[in-house]
Amino acid sequence: MNKMAATFTVNGTRRDLVVDSNALLSEVLRDDLDLHGVHTSCGSGDCGACTVLVDGEPVLACLTLALNVRDKEILTIEGLANGKGLHALQQAFVDGGAVQCGYCTPGMILSCLAFIERTPSPTWAQVKEGIAGNLCRCTGYNKIVDAVLQVANGGN
């Protein structure tokens, strides 16, 4: 295995690592940095459970080589809360019952966050389309869409 140096900024902290040249971002985040909120499920980019934000854009960590995101800002669910409490989107998920088994939740929340940032004041249909890359087997999506709309519309 060929190992290479890589620098990432993960959840606001610069991380200098040596990684295998074929290591996936999901493996580096989970195995090397102990960020287990990055869930792996399908391994083929179909479910979205491994979604993280790279420079603010949703990325499927199970399909992304870690070396391809060197020198970039990576946000995982662990970095979303500010230490004093949950991020507004996380809290809306909890308050609205959008968290059931929780397996899809980290990736879903990060995808929703990126969606809100690029689509202010979305409609119900826009939110459903915006989260289409993230599968949830438990909620039926309605509570997730409600949580997103609550945050996007300033809590109203």
C-alpha positions in Angstrom: 0.0 0.0 0.0 1.3 3.4 -0.9 1.0 5.9 1.9 0.9 9.7 1.4 0.7 12.7 3.7 -2.5 14.6 3.7 -3.8 17.7 5.5 -7.4 18.3 6.2 -9.4 20.7 8.3 -11.9 18.6 10.0 -14.6 20.3 12.1 -12.4 23.4 12.4 -9.2 21.6 13.4 -6.3 21.1 11.1 -5.3 17.4 10.9 -2.1 16.1 9.4 -2.3 12.4 8.6 -0.5 9.8 6.6 -3.1 7.7 4.7 -3.2 4.9 2.2 -3.4 6.2 -1.4 -6.7 4.3 -1.9 -8.2 5.1 1.5 -11.8 6.4 1.4 -12.8 9.5 3.2 -15.3 7.5 5.3 -12.5 5.2 6.4 -10.1 8.0 7.4 -12.8 9.9 9.3 -14.1 6.8 11.2 -10.9 4.8 11.6 -8.2 7.4 11.9 -10.1 10.3 13.5 -12.8 8.3 15.5 -15.7 10.3 13.9 -18.3 7.6 14.0 -21.1 9.9 13.1 -20.0 9.2 9.5 -22.1 6.1 8.9 -21.3 3.6 6.3 -24.1 1.5 4.9 -24.4 0.8 1.2 -20.8 1.5 0.2 -22.0 2.5 -3.3 -23.3 6.0 -2.9 -27.0 5.1 -2.9 -28.1 5.8 0.7 -26.4 9.1 1.7 -25.7 7.8 5.3 -22.0 8.8 4.8 -22.6 12.3 3.7 -20.2 15.0 5.0 -19.7 18.5 3.8 -16.5 19.3 2.0 -16.1 23.1 1.5 -19.8 23.4 2.2 -21.0 20.9 -0.4 -22.4 17.4 0.4 -20.0 14.6 -0.5 -20.5 10.9 -0.2 -17.6 9.8 2.0 -17.9 6.2 1.0 -17.1 7.0 -2.6 -14.5 9.8 -2.1 -10.8 9.1 -1.9 -9.4 10.9 1.1 -6.5 12.2 -0.9 -9.0 14.0 -3.2 -10.1 16.3 -0.4 -6.7 17.3 0.9 -6.5 20.9 2.0 -10.2 21.2 2.2 -12.7 22.0 5.0 -14.6 18.9 6.1 -17.6 19.1 8.4 -19.1 16.0 10.0 -22.1 15.8 12.3 -19.7 15.9 15.3 -18.6 19.4 14.3 -22.0 20.9 13.7 -23.0 21.6 17.3 -21.3 24.5 18.9 -20.5 22.9 22.3 -23.2 24.8 24.1 -26.0 23.0 22.4 -27.3 21.4 19.3 -27.3 23.3 16.0 -30.8 24.6 15.1 -31.2 21.9 12.5 -30.2 19.2 14.9 -32.6 20.6 17.5 -35.5 20.8 15.0 -34.9 17.1 14.1 -35.1 16.2 17.8 -38.1 18.4 18.6 -40.0 17.4 15.5 -39.5 13.6 15.8 -37.4 13.5 12.6 -35.0 11.2 14.4 -36.1 7.6 14.7 -33.5 4.8 14.4 -30.9 7.6 13.8 -28.7 5.8 11.2 -29.4 8.2 8.4 -29.6 11.2 10.6 -26.0 12.5 10.5 -25.8 12.4 6.7 -29.4 13.6 6.3 -28.8 16.7 8.6 -25.6 17.6 6.7 -27.4 17.3 3.4 -30.2 19.4 4.7 -27.8 22.1 6.0 -26.2 22.4 2.6 -29.6 22.5 1.0 -30.8 25.3 3.3 -27.7 27.4 2.6 -28.2 27.2 -1.1 -32.1 27.4 -1.1 -33.3 30.0 1.4 -37.1 29.9 2.1 -37.7 26.6 0.2 -41.1 25.0 -0.5 -42.1 21.6 0.7 -41.5 20.2 -2.8 -38.0 21.8 -3.0 -37.0 20.2 0.3 -38.2 16.8 -0.8 -36.2 17.2 -4.0 -33.2 18.6 -2.1 -32.9 15.6 0.2 -33.5 13.0 -2.5 -30.0 11.6 -2.2 -30.5 10.5 1.4 -32.6 7.5 2.2 -34.5 7.1 5.5 -36.3 3.8 6.2 -38.1 5.0 9.4 -39.6 8.5 9.2 -41.5 8.7 5.9 -39.7 12.0 5.4 -42.5 14.3 6.4 -41.0 15.1 9.8 -37.6 15.6 8.2 -39.1 18.1 5.7 -41.0 19.8 8.5 -37.7 20.2 10.5 -35.9 21.7 7.5 -38.8 24.1 6.8 -38.8 25.2 10.4 -35.1 26.1 10.3 -35.2 27.6 6.8 -38.1 29.8 7.7 -36.6 31.1 10.9 -38.4 28.8 13.3 -41.9 29.6 12.0 
